[in-house]
Amino acid sequence: MPDCCPIVLPTLKNAMTAPARNVSVADHSVDPPTLYEADGAPTWVTRASHLVTAITQAAAGTRLGVEANPDESLVLLPDCGARVTTAAGSCEVPANRLLILPPGDSTLELLGPGWVLRAFTSRQAALAARAVNAADFVAPHADVAPLQDWPAPVGCWALRVYDLDAALAEGEKTRVFRSSNLMINILRERQAARDVRALSPHAHADFEQASVTLRGVHLHHLRWPWTPDMTTWREDRALQVGAPSVTVIPPKVVHTTRNLGDGPALLIDLFAPPRLDFSLRAGMVRNADEYPLPGSAA
């Protein structure tokens, strides 16, 4: 979550409901890959209720393809550029870009080595079934609002490319973008440990947060709300994860994250569907003019 978020602790009403479930964590820094691409590049697949992540340690020439994807998908290229081909067109993009790919077939050919983060909705069923934490989501979770389709983008489905340097002004800490089904918050890369006197504990009422570590080591601080049944109470937890990793934080769980030690630390938060609260904040979503809000027409 961005540092600028206000502290929102669970209300008494939320605390009196059923206890929040556990986090679903995949620390890929110690896990074996889920699959290997054609050139041997390792890929780790993780999921949440409504989204699927695929993180690849690519080499120059690694090809990543998806067929008949039913929704838009996101691609984060923090380290290297790529040749991108979709039904809507092709182009070559440099590093440090976010891509929104239209529904349908798509192919990425990486121009150099580095991490690649892809995010899909859970309608990418074949990939969701391969997630290392698929067992955590066999049955739907009642505490999560259903996946909802927001309006299609203005104009038409298209390959969209965003320069992440241009999207981050001096002093800003977050870059939020949305598609018709997904939202991504790319935090400013930290070079020093986060100040422990300036954390941002908060909780979400009815949606999950998938926090992705691509660089550095992060510590997720987690607190479960009390219920009238003391036997359901849980101790606070400090969950340390390396890079890459994905931690899915359920609704109601109070959380805040800090990176440990100096050196590059990159944290990305993913949501499905997009967050309405972020979308209603003027200027927060960088591509809001391209994606209408629910209840409006494209």
Backbone bond lengths (Angstrom), bond angles and torsions (degrees), N, CA, C in turn:
res aa  C-N    CA-C-N  psi(-1)  N-CA   C-N-CA  omega(-1)  CA-C   N-CA-C  phi
1 M - - - 1.463 - - 1.509 109.95 -
2 P 1.342 118.68 148.63 1.447 120.48 -179.66 1.514 112.29 -68.32
3 D 1.331 115.44 149.78 1.456 120.34 -179.19 1.525 111.95 -64.69
4 C 1.346 116.74 -23.38 1.454 119.77 -174.64 1.523 112.50 -79.13
5 C 1.339 117.77 -6.68 1.464 119.16 -178.13 1.519 110.72 -67.54
6 P 1.309 118.20 139.59 1.459 119.68 174.50 1.512 110.44 -68.93
7 I 1.314 116.29 156.60 1.451 120.81 177.29 1.520 108.47 -75.85
8 V 1.330 116.64 120.47 1.454 122.28 -179.63 1.516 107.06 -126.19
9 L 1.313 117.15 99.46 1.450 121.59 178.75 1.523 109.71 -87.40
10 P 1.339 118.21 155.80 1.466 120.19 -178.78 1.524 111.36 -58.20
11 T 1.302 116.54 139.29 1.457 120.88 177.27 1.521 109.55 -76.57
12 L 1.337 116.22 168.34 1.458 120.25 177.91 1.517 110.35 -59.59
13 K 1.321 116.75 -37.38 1.466 119.80 179.55 1.520 110.54 -61.52
14 N 1.350 117.05 -45.71 1.455 119.85 178.85 1.523 111.23 -63.95
15 A 1.328 116.58 -38.39 1.456 120.38 -176.29 1.518 112.13 -68.36
16 M 1.338 117.62 -21.46 1.456 120.47 -177.43 1.528 112.18 -87.73
17 T 1.316 117.92 -1.23 1.456 120.69 179.66 1.515 109.72 -86.53
18 A 1.329 116.10 -174.78 1.464 120.98 179.75 1.529 109.98 -59.95
19 P 1.326 117.07 151.23 1.467 120.30 -177.26 1.527 111.98 -63.48
20 A 1.320 116.10 145.56 1.457 120.81 177.75 1.525 109.70 -69.42
21 R 1.308 116.31 146.69 1.459 121.03 -179.67 1.526 110.82 -79.61
22 N 1.298 115.35 177.85 1.456 120.82 -176.79 1.523 110.76 -80.20
23 V 1.333 116.08 162.17 1.449 120.91 173.28 1.522 108.71 -70.97
24 S 1.329 115.60 159.08 1.459 121.60 172.92 1.522 106.25 -115.80
25 V 1.325 116.90 113.77 1.461 120.24 -171.87 1.520 110.63 -120.93
26 A 1.317 115.66 138.61 1.463 122.93 174.65 1.525 107.22 -130.39
27 D 1.341 115.93 102.21 1.462 120.75 178.66 1.523 107.93 -90.22
28 H 1.323 115.69 92.10 1.454 120.81 -175.49 1.526 112.82 -70.31
29 S 1.346 116.81 -11.03 1.460 118.45 177.08 1.524 111.23 -67.96
30 V 1.337 116.98 -18.15 1.460 120.92 177.44 1.529 112.14 -122.00
31 D 1.316 118.46 -14.47 1.461 121.87 -179.93 1.530 110.88 -80.95
32 P 1.337 118.18 147.14 1.467 119.78 171.00 1.527 109.73 -69.28
33 P 1.335 118.41 155.04 1.467 120.42 179.11 1.522 112.08 -60.71
34 T 1.328 115.47 151.71 1.455 121.13 175.22 1.519 110.71 -73.04
35 L 1.327 115.95 -37.63 1.459 121.89 -178.73 1.521 109.15 -156.72
36 Y 1.313 115.05 166.90 1.461 121.42 175.77 1.525 108.81 -119.54
37 E 1.327 115.47 136.38 1.462 119.98 176.84 1.528 109.71 -73.03
38 A 1.324 116.89 174.17 1.465 121.05 -174.47 1.526 113.29 -57.55
39 D 1.346 116.69 -31.26 1.463 119.83 -179.59 1.524 112.22 -92.47
40 G 1.328 117.57 5.59 1.452 121.43 179.97 1.514 114.66 94.49
41 A 1.323 118.81 -2.21 1.465 120.93 179.18 1.526 109.76 -64.35
42 P 1.346 118.12 131.23 1.465 120.36 -178.73 1.525 112.53 -79.15
43 T 1.316 115.76 142.33 1.460 123.10 177.09 1.525 108.96 -130.13
44 W 1.339 115.35 135.01 1.463 122.04 176.69 1.526 108.21 -112.36
45 V 1.328 117.32 131.70 1.469 122.90 -176.48 1.521 109.18 -117.02
46 T 1.322 116.10 129.57 1.463 123.47 178.97 1.520 108.00 -135.86
47 R 1.321 118.00 158.14 1.454 119.85 179.41 1.516 111.71 -137.98
48 A 1.322 114.86 164.09 1.455 124.31 166.63 1.522 106.35 -124.06
49 S 1.326 117.97 -168.61 1.467 118.95 -177.97 1.523 111.57 -59.11
50 H 1.333 116.81 -43.40 1.466 119.85 -171.69 1.522 114.07 -121.44
51 L 1.330 118.34 5.89 1.460 119.10 179.80 1.515 110.97 -141.24
52 V 1.337 114.92 160.79 1.456 123.24 178.98 1.522 107.54 -132.11
53 T 1.337 117.16 135.62 1.454 121.35 175.72 1.518 109.70 -113.43
54 A 1.338 115.71 144.27 1.461 122.75 173.06 1.523 106.77 -130.55
55 I 1.321 116.83 117.25 1.458 122.49 -178.97 1.521 107.71 -111.93
56 T 1.334 116.77 123.21 1.460 122.16 -176.51 1.513 110.47 -119.28
57 Q 1.330 115.87 134.67 1.461 121.55 171.33 1.523 106.03 -92.39
58 A 1.322 115.12 90.87 1.459 121.37 -168.49 1.529 111.78 -84.59
59 A 1.312 114.82 155.70 1.458 123.22 169.12 1.520 107.54 -112.43
60 A 1.325 116.44 166.90 1.461 118.88 174.35 1.530 108.58 -59.35
61 G 1.334 116.37 126.96 1.455 120.86 -179.60 1.511 114.87 95.79
62 T 1.328 119.02 -9.23 1.472 120.81 176.26 1.525 109.85 -57.81
63 R 1.332 116.02 133.08 1.467 121.33 179.25 1.523 109.07 -112.31
64 L 1.312 115.72 129.72 1.453 122.84 179.60 1.520 108.03 -121.37
65 G 1.310 116.60 114.52 1.456 119.84 -176.79 1.514 112.79 -122.14
66 V 1.329 116.00 148.94 1.464 123.40 175.95 1.519 107.50 -135.13
67 E 1.330 115.96 135.80 1.457 120.49 179.37 1.520 110.48 -110.72
68 A 1.322 115.07 137.87 1.469 122.81 171.77 1.521 112.86 51.44
69 N 1.315 116.69 43.50 1.465 119.02 176.79 1.528 108.91 -66.64
70 P 1.336 118.97 127.84 1.467 119.94 -173.81 1.523 114.49 -74.55
71 D 1.331 118.12 -19.15 1.463 121.92 -175.99 1.526 110.14 -129.34
72 E 1.331 115.70 173.36 1.454 119.32 169.12 1.535 109.59 -63.74
73 S 1.318 116.36 155.23 1.459 121.41 174.96 1.520 108.93 -133.39
74 L 1.339 115.53 161.63 1.458 122.24 -179.63 1.519 109.68 -111.14
75 V 1.331 116.55 145.03 1.461 122.44 174.65 1.516 107.89 -133.67
76 L 1.330 116.52 124.78 1.461 121.80 176.04 1.521 108.34 -108.38
77 L 1.340 115.96 126.20 1.459 122.89 -179.28 1.529 108.92 -118.78
78 P 1.331 118.59 81.94 1.468 119.76 -176.77 1.523 113.91 -77.40
79 D 1.351 117.39 -21.94 1.459 120.28 -169.21 1.519 114.95 -114.50
80 C 1.320 117.80 -30.73 1.463 120.03 -171.63 1.521 110.28 -146.71
81 G 1.314 115.29 160.30 1.448 120.89 177.34 1.516 111.54 -86.26
82 A 1.348 115.73 179.36 1.457 120.07 -177.75 1.519 110.66 -157.32
83 R 1.321 115.03 153.71 1.463 121.43 166.37 1.519 106.72 -92.21
84 V 1.313 115.85 126.17 1.461 121.40 -173.20 1.519 108.94 -118.25
85 T 1.332 116.28 130.49 1.460 121.52 178.10 1.522 108.79 -128.10
86 T 1.331 115.82 126.91 1.462 122.18 175.90 1.517 108.55 -136.57
87 A 1.323 116.11 172.80 1.459 120.11 176.82 1.520 111.57 -62.44
88 A 1.335 116.74 -22.32 1.464 121.41 -178.09 1.528 112.91 -91.36
89 G 1.340 117.55 -3.53 1.458 119.18 178.95 1.511 112.40 142.88
90 S 1.335 115.05 177.09 1.450 122.14 -178.67 1.517 110.07 -133.64
91 C 1.331 115.53 152.02 1.458 119.92 174.58 1.521 108.93 -165.40
92 E 1.318 115.60 167.10 1.458 122.22 174.62 1.519 107.41 -109.63
93 V 1.313 116.22 128.27 1.460 120.38 -176.38 1.525 109.45 -119.95
94 P 1.336 117.82 144.65 1.469 120.78 178.16 1.526 111.24 -79.94
95 A 1.318 115.26 -179.03 1.457 121.18 179.81 1.527 111.17 -71.27
96 N 1.327 114.82 169.44 1.466 123.77 179.21 1.521 111.30 59.65
97 R 1.316 114.76 48.46 1.455 122.02 178.91 1.521 109.96 -127.52
98 L 1.334 115.33 149.86 1.452 122.55 168.45 1.518 107.62 -108.06
99 L 1.331 116.39 133.65 1.460 121.87 177.92 1.519 109.41 -115.06
100 I 1.318 115.94 141.69 1.458 121.62 165.29 1.520 106.63 -112.81
101 L 1.330 116.00 117.22 1.449 121.30 -178.56 1.515 109.76 -96.16
102 P 1.332 117.97 139.02 1.467 120.18 179.52 1.523 110.91 -72.27
103 P 1.331 118.16 165.81 1.467 120.45 175.34 1.528 110.92 -58.27
104 G 1.332 115.20 156.64 1.460 120.03 178.84 1.513 112.19 109.68
105 D 1.338 115.35 -158.20 1.455 121.56 -179.21 1.523 110.38 -79.66
106 S 1.335 116.37 148.29 1.457 120.51 175.12 1.523 109.28 -154.45
107 T 1.337 114.74 152.90 1.456 121.49 178.78 1.514 109.36 -139.81
108 L 1.328 116.68 135.43 1.461 123.19 171.89 1.519 108.19 -115.26
109 E 1.317 116.62 133.27 1.463 121.06 170.22 1.513 107.23 -119.53
110 L 1.338 116.91 114.26 1.454 121.39 -173.41 1.527 111.09 -75.30
111 L 1.330 114.73 138.29 1.466 121.08 -177.24 1.523 112.48 -90.98
112 G 1.320 117.10 -7.11 1.458 120.65 -179.82 1.512 109.40 -164.69
113 P 1.332 117.25 178.80 1.459 120.30 179.50 1.527 111.86 -80.01
114 G 1.319 115.92 153.97 1.463 119.78 176.31 1.506 111.63 150.80
115 W 1.343 115.30 176.93 1.454 121.88 179.11 1.524 110.58 -80.30
116 V 1.310 115.73 144.11 1.463 123.39 173.08 1.523 107.22 -130.12
117 L 1.331 116.76 125.19 1.462 122.28 176.09 1.513 108.66 -109.61
118 R 1.338 116.42 123.53 1.465 121.23 174.56 1.531 108.50 -117.26
119 A 1.318 116.67 143.20 1.456 121.83 179.05 1.524 109.15 -131.76
120 F 1.316 115.28 134.01 1.461 123.85 -179.43 1.525 108.72 -129.40
121 T 1.328 116.69 162.89 1.454 118.18 168.58 1.525 108.41 -76.88
122 S 1.316 116.50 165.89 1.459 121.04 179.58 1.527 112.44 -69.51
123 R 1.339 117.11 -4.97 1.457 119.57 173.08 1.532 111.75 -69.71
124 Q 1.329 116.76 -13.35 1.466 120.81 169.29 1.532 106.22 -78.00
125 A 1.340 113.92 73.20 1.464 121.08 -165.17 1.521 113.22 -65.50
126 A 1.315 117.94 -38.75 1.462 120.09 -177.36 1.521 110.81 -63.55
127 L 1.319 116.46 -40.44 1.465 119.85 179.14 1.521 110.41 -72.19
128 A 1.327 117.48 -39.60 1.465 120.82 179.12 1.520 111.00 -59.60
129 A 1.332 117.03 -36.48 1.460 120.77 -179.10 1.522 111.99 -66.77
130 R 1.349 117.78 -21.07 1.468 121.34 -178.19 1.529 111.94 -92.50
131 A 1.319 117.78 -2.62 1.463 120.21 -177.16 1.520 111.18 -59.59
132 V 1.327 115.78 143.17 1.467 120.39 -178.35 1.531 110.95 -65.45
133 N 1.317 117.39 -23.81 1.467 121.31 179.96 1.523 111.73 -110.70
134 A 1.325 117.68 26.50 1.465 121.29 -176.98 1.525 111.60 -57.86
135 A 1.325 117.44 -31.25 1.467 120.39 -178.57 1.525 112.21 -63.76
136 D 1.347 117.03 -23.99 1.466 120.04 179.55 1.524 112.45 -74.03
137 F 1.340 117.39 -9.92 1.467 120.34 -174.28 1.529 111.85 -132.36
138 V 1.327 116.09 25.85 1.465 119.56 177.40 1.521 110.43 -60.77
139 A 1.331 115.98 -45.21 1.465 121.14 176.69 1.526 109.01 -103.95
140 P 1.334 118.17 143.37 1.466 120.29 178.15 1.524 110.97 -60.93
141 H 1.305 116.74 145.90 1.459 121.87 177.60 1.529 109.11 -93.81
142 A 1.310 115.88 125.36 1.461 121.41 -176.05 1.518 112.90 -69.43
143 D 1.339 117.68 -16.47 1.467 119.98 -177.31 1.525 112.99 -85.09
144 V 1.325 117.56 -1.59 1.466 121.79 -176.88 1.524 109.79 -110.20
145 A 1.324 116.49 130.40 1.465 120.59 176.07 1.527 109.49 -62.97
146 P 1.324 118.53 149.94 1.469 120.75 -176.60 1.527 112.67 -67.26
147 L 1.326 114.94 156.84 1.458 120.61 175.26 1.524 108.65 -65.55
148 Q 1.311 116.24 127.16 1.460 121.61 -177.76 1.522 109.88 -123.10
149 D 1.330 116.13 139.65 1.456 120.88 176.26 1.521 109.09 -86.17
150 W 1.317 116.47 119.16 1.458 120.86 171.95 1.524 108.16 -81.66
151 P 1.331 118.79 166.51 1.464 120.65 -178.42 1.523 112.99 -55.72
152 A 1.329 115.23 150.41 1.466 120.95 176.55 1.533 109.75 -64.16
153 P 1.329 117.81 157.41 1.466 119.97 -178.73 1.526 112.24 -65.27
154 V 1.305 114.54 158.80 1.464 121.35 178.46 1.523 109.47 -60.98
155 G 1.306 117.09 134.85 1.458 121.33 176.78 1.508 112.20 90.18
156 C 1.327 117.23 -82.05 1.458 121.04 -177.33 1.519 109.51 -166.74
157 W 1.339 114.66 169.32 1.454 119.27 171.45 1.524 108.24 -66.23
158 A 1.325 116.54 135.85 1.464 119.81 -175.89 1.517 109.73 -157.04
159 L 1.322 114.56 162.11 1.461 120.64 170.41 1.522 107.40 -77.88
160 R 1.329 117.31 122.33 1.457 122.36 -177.49 1.529 108.79 -117.99
161 V 1.333 115.73 133.98 1.457 122.16 -175.40 1.522 108.96 -125.94
162 Y 1.345 116.66 130.26 1.467 121.51 -177.24 1.528 109.88 -124.85
163 D 1.323 115.51 129.35 1.461 123.27 176.27 1.530 108.00 -79.62
164 L 1.328 117.68 115.45 1.464 120.57 -174.15 1.520 112.29 -74.08
165 D 1.322 118.30 -27.71 1.464 119.73 175.01 1.522 110.32 -66.94
166 A 1.326 116.60 -43.75 1.458 120.72 -179.25 1.521 111.85 -67.05
167 A 1.340 117.05 -23.27 1.467 120.92 -177.02 1.517 113.00 -86.74
168 L 1.336 118.00 0.05 1.458 121.10 -176.17 1.520 109.56 -124.01
169 A 1.316 116.25 104.59 1.456 121.18 -179.30 1.530 110.41 -81.65
170 E 1.317 116.11 165.67 1.458 121.95 179.50 1.535 110.26 -56.72
171 G 1.324 115.60 128.40 1.455 120.77 177.94 1.512 114.68 88.72
172 E 1.325 118.40 -14.29 1.460 120.60 178.86 1.527 110.42 -79.86
173 K 1.326 115.69 151.72 1.460 120.56 -176.97 1.518 113.43 -117.91
174 T 1.328 118.23 -10.28 1.453 120.69 -175.40 1.516 111.23 -134.11
175 R 1.348 114.24 153.62 1.466 122.19 170.69 1.521 106.74 -133.97
176 V 1.319 116.15 112.44 1.460 121.02 -177.18 1.523 108.87 -110.41
177 F 1.333 115.56 131.16 1.456 122.61 174.96 1.521 107.79 -131.27
178 R 1.322 116.38 153.93 1.459 119.51 176.12 1.520 110.14 -135.33
179 S 1.329 114.42 154.45 1.456 122.50 168.12 1.523 106.98 -114.26
180 S 1.311 117.07 -164.88 1.461 119.55 -179.73 1.529 112.39 -75.18
181 N 1.335 117.82 -12.63 1.464 120.72 -177.92 1.523 114.32 -133.48
182 L 1.321 117.82 -18.48 1.461 122.24 -172.18 1.522 111.09 -128.59
183 M 1.339 115.44 159.12 1.459 121.66 172.80 1.521 107.97 -137.35
184 I 1.329 116.25 141.70 1.452 121.80 178.47 1.521 109.08 -129.97
185 N 1.323 115.20 138.05 1.464 122.51 176.07 1.529 106.99 -121.44
186 I 1.317 116.68 109.43 1.459 122.63 -177.62 1.519 107.55 -100.35
187 L 1.314 116.51 107.08 1.452 119.87 -176.31 1.531 110.85 -77.27
188 R 1.315 115.24 154.95 1.466 119.72 176.32 1.532 108.97 -60.13
189 E 1.311 116.01 135.52 1.459 120.00 177.99 1.525 109.64 -66.13
190 R 1.333 115.99 129.18 1.460 120.95 179.90 1.521 110.24 -92.32
191 Q 1.319 115.98 144.82 1.455 122.29 177.20 1.523 111.76 -110.94
192 A 1.318 117.40 -7.21 1.463 122.83 178.56 1.517 108.60 -138.40
193 A 1.324 115.84 158.45 1.459 120.53 -179.90 1.525 110.89 -59.14
194 R 1.326 116.25 143.91 1.458 120.56 -179.23 1.529 110.43 -69.11
195 D 1.307 114.77 141.69 1.462 121.73 178.98 1.527 109.40 -66.04
196 V 1.332 117.45 119.88 1.465 120.97 -177.61 1.522 112.32 -70.90
197 R 1.336 117.87 -8.23 1.460 121.48 176.35 1.519 111.56 -94.44
198 A 1.335 117.09 4.54 1.470 120.62 -177.62 1.531 110.64 -136.11
199 L 1.314 116.44 50.03 1.456 121.65 177.64 1.526 110.12 -89.41
200 S 1.334 116.55 176.62 1.475 119.48 -173.81 1.527 111.15 -139.23
201 P 1.342 118.59 65.85 1.467 119.45 179.85 1.522 112.03 -64.65
202 H 1.317 115.93 135.20 1.469 121.11 -178.25 1.525 107.96 -161.96
203 A 1.318 116.86 171.94 1.462 122.52 177.16 1.525 108.71 -142.05
204 H 1.338 115.52 160.60 1.462 121.89 178.62 1.530 109.12 -114.10
205 A 1.305 116.28 141.24 1.465 120.48 -174.16 1.519 113.27 -73.32
206 D 1.351 117.71 -43.66 1.460 118.03 -170.82 1.528 113.30 -146.97
207 F 1.337 118.52 25.19 1.456 119.11 174.97 1.520 110.36 -142.88
208 E 1.336 113.78 154.60 1.451 121.22 179.37 1.525 110.53 -89.08
209 Q 1.319 115.06 157.31 1.456 122.55 172.82 1.520 107.71 -122.81
210 A 1.331 116.32 123.31 1.460 121.00 175.09 1.519 107.65 -100.74
211 S 1.331 116.54 109.33 1.458 121.81 -178.53 1.526 109.20 -97.91
212 V 1.336 115.43 122.62 1.457 122.47 -175.96 1.526 109.11 -109.53
213 T 1.316 116.34 125.15 1.464 121.46 171.85 1.523 108.02 -97.88
214 L 1.333 116.57 120.74 1.463 120.38 176.21 1.519 112.52 -107.61
215 R 1.337 116.62 -21.78 1.460 120.45 175.46 1.520 108.64 -143.65
216 G 1.327 116.00 144.39 1.444 120.98 175.50 1.517 113.66 85.26
217 V 1.333 114.81 -173.60 1.461 123.29 177.35 1.519 107.82 -119.44
218 H 1.325 116.70 130.77 1.459 121.49 -178.41 1.519 110.89 -120.00
219 L 1.320 115.06 150.61 1.454 122.54 176.09 1.523 107.84 -118.58
220 H 1.342 116.09 114.88 1.458 121.77 176.53 1.524 108.39 -90.55
221 H 1.326 117.10 118.02 1.470 121.61 176.09 1.524 107.74 -93.08
222 L 1.333 116.40 126.58 1.464 122.07 -170.46 1.523 110.25 -129.51
223 R 1.332 115.28 136.81 1.472 120.83 178.89 1.530 108.37 -138.04
224 W 1.342 115.32 127.83 1.456 121.23 179.17 1.530 110.14 -94.55
225 P 1.331 117.80 135.80 1.475 119.85 -179.57 1.521 111.37 -69.02
226 W 1.306 115.33 150.49 1.460 121.11 176.38 1.528 110.19 -76.69
227 T 1.319 115.31 149.95 1.458 122.57 171.89 1.532 107.71 -121.60
228 P 1.336 118.71 173.04 1.466 119.20 176.97 1.528 113.14 -61.32
229 D 1.338 116.88 -23.38 1.464 121.32 -178.86 1.523 108.92 -91.81
230 M 1.317 116.61 102.99 1.458 121.39 -175.54 1.531 112.50 -63.07
231 T 1.324 117.34 -22.43 1.471 119.07 -179.46 1.517 112.00 -69.61
232 T 1.336 116.87 -13.90 1.467 119.83 178.15 1.522 112.54 -91.99
233 W 1.330 117.72 -6.81 1.462 119.75 -176.40 1.522 110.38 -66.34
234 R 1.344 115.12 147.54 1.462 120.67 -179.84 1.522 109.89 -126.81
235 E 1.304 114.29 150.62 1.457 119.97 174.55 1.527 109.70 -70.52
236 D 1.333 115.50 150.44 1.454 119.36 171.66 1.530 109.13 -58.42
237 R 1.325 114.87 152.00 1.461 119.46 -177.82 1.524 109.84 -131.90
238 A 1.327 116.11 140.22 1.465 122.50 172.01 1.521 106.79 -116.84
239 L 1.318 116.36 108.87 1.463 122.59 -171.95 1.524 109.00 -104.70
240 Q 1.324 116.82 112.58 1.462 121.14 -179.93 1.519 110.09 -93.48
241 V 1.344 116.16 131.66 1.460 121.65 -179.95 1.522 109.49 -134.14
242 G 1.334 115.01 151.18 1.460 121.16 177.51 1.512 111.47 -102.03
243 A 1.325 115.52 -163.29 1.458 121.47 -178.83 1.527 109.65 -117.71
244 P 1.338 115.11 131.14 1.464 126.79 -2.72 1.518 110.77 -86.71
245 S 1.310 115.50 160.24 1.462 121.24 175.63 1.514 109.17 -158.31
246 V 1.333 115.22 159.04 1.460 122.07 175.88 1.526 107.73 -134.18
247 T 1.325 116.34 126.66 1.454 122.14 178.43 1.520 108.36 -122.11
248 V 1.326 116.76 118.27 1.462 122.09 -178.52 1.528 107.88 -97.96
249 I 1.336 115.72 114.02 1.463 122.04 -176.12 1.527 108.74 -99.94
250 P 1.338 118.11 121.22 1.461 120.61 -176.28 1.527 112.26 -73.73
251 P 1.331 117.00 168.37 1.459 120.81 172.19 1.523 111.33 -57.30
252 K 1.310 115.24 152.93 1.472 126.09 175.01 1.522 114.34 76.52
253 V 1.333 118.79 -19.73 1.460 119.77 -178.86 1.531 109.19 -75.86
254 V 1.330 116.38 121.21 1.461 121.25 177.62 1.526 107.78 -72.39
255 H 1.327 116.56 132.42 1.453 119.31 -175.71 1.522 111.83 -148.25
256 T 1.302 115.01 153.53 1.456 123.74 169.45 1.520 106.20 -155.95
257 T 1.316 116.68 154.62 1.466 120.94 -172.48 1.517 110.13 -131.73
258 R 1.325 115.40 141.33 1.455 120.12 174.37 1.522 109.61 -136.99
259 N 1.332 115.15 145.56 1.452 119.98 175.07 1.519 109.77 -85.46
260 L 1.315 116.21 150.83 1.451 122.18 -176.32 1.528 110.08 -107.21
261 G 1.320 116.94 130.65 1.451 121.25 174.65 1.513 113.22 77.47
262 D 1.317 114.87 171.82 1.455 120.97 178.77 1.527 110.30 -85.37
263 G 1.322 114.80 166.83 1.453 120.17 -177.88 1.510 110.86 107.69
264 P 1.324 117.80 167.83 1.467 121.25 -175.31 1.523 112.04 -59.94
265 A 1.331 116.44 135.00 1.463 122.72 176.09 1.520 107.36 -140.76
266 L 1.323 116.16 117.52 1.466 121.24 -176.19 1.522 109.34 -122.14
267 L 1.345 115.73 122.37 1.462 123.21 -179.35 1.517 108.97 -122.04
268 I 1.322 116.18 135.54 1.465 123.08 -179.74 1.525 108.05 -128.98
269 D 1.326 117.35 134.18 1.463 121.85 176.16 1.519 109.78 -109.76
270 L 1.326 116.21 137.13 1.459 122.65 -179.88 1.520 110.00 -122.77
271 F 1.344 115.38 145.04 1.458 121.69 -179.54 1.528 109.43 -139.84
272 A 1.327 116.39 146.14 1.464 121.85 173.20 1.524 107.83 -147.61
273 P 1.340 117.08 123.43 1.464 127.99 -3.84 1.525 111.62 -71.71
274 P 1.348 118.11 -178.43 1.466 119.65 178.27 1.531 111.96 -58.32
275 R 1.324 115.10 152.43 1.468 120.55 178.47 1.521 110.62 -79.68
276 L 1.337 115.97 127.10 1.453 120.04 178.28 1.529 110.90 -71.58
277 D 1.351 117.59 -36.63 1.470 118.86 -177.87 1.524 111.28 -62.88
278 F 1.319 118.09 -43.08 1.457 120.71 175.49 1.528 110.76 -63.87
279 S 1.335 115.68 -40.21 1.469 120.09 -175.89 1.521 112.31 -67.18
280 L 1.327 117.40 -25.55 1.464 120.83 -179.46 1.527 113.09 -86.44
281 R 1.331 117.81 -7.43 1.462 120.76 177.29 1.531 109.21 -84.22
282 A 1.300 116.00 118.89 1.465 121.11 -176.01 1.528 110.47 -56.95
283 G 1.325 116.10 124.71 1.454 121.80 174.81 1.506 115.80 82.50
284 M 1.334 118.22 -5.38 1.466 118.67 -176.35 1.522 112.07 -74.03
285 V 1.336 116.99 -42.97 1.463 120.75 179.42 1.527 107.77 -87.26
286 R 1.315 115.81 115.91 1.472 121.01 -170.75 1.530 113.09 -64.98
287 N 1.323 117.33 -30.98 1.471 119.91 -178.00 1.522 112.00 -111.78
288 A 1.324 117.05 30.77 1.465 121.00 -176.55 1.524 112.40 -60.05
289 D 1.337 117.23 -30.01 1.467 119.35 -178.83 1.522 112.50 -69.01
290 E 1.318 117.48 -15.53 1.468 121.22 -179.48 1.527 112.93 -93.26
291 Y 1.345 115.99 -18.51 1.460 119.92 -174.26 1.520 109.84 -127.84
292 P 1.336 116.81 106.66 1.469 119.94 -178.80 1.521 112.43 -64.46
293 L 1.308 115.51 154.16 1.466 121.92 176.15 1.529 109.73 -76.74
294 P 1.334 117.75 158.10 1.469 119.89 173.61 1.527 110.96 -55.22
295 G 1.315 115.31 140.48 1.451 120.34 -178.69 1.506 114.35 90.40
296 S 1.342 116.63 -4.45 1.464 120.80 176.93 1.517 109.02 -116.40
297 A 1.309 116.14 164.80 1.471 121.40 -177.75 1.512 109.18 -102.86
298 A 1.333 114.86 147.28 1.469 119.91 177.90 1.521 110.50 -72.18
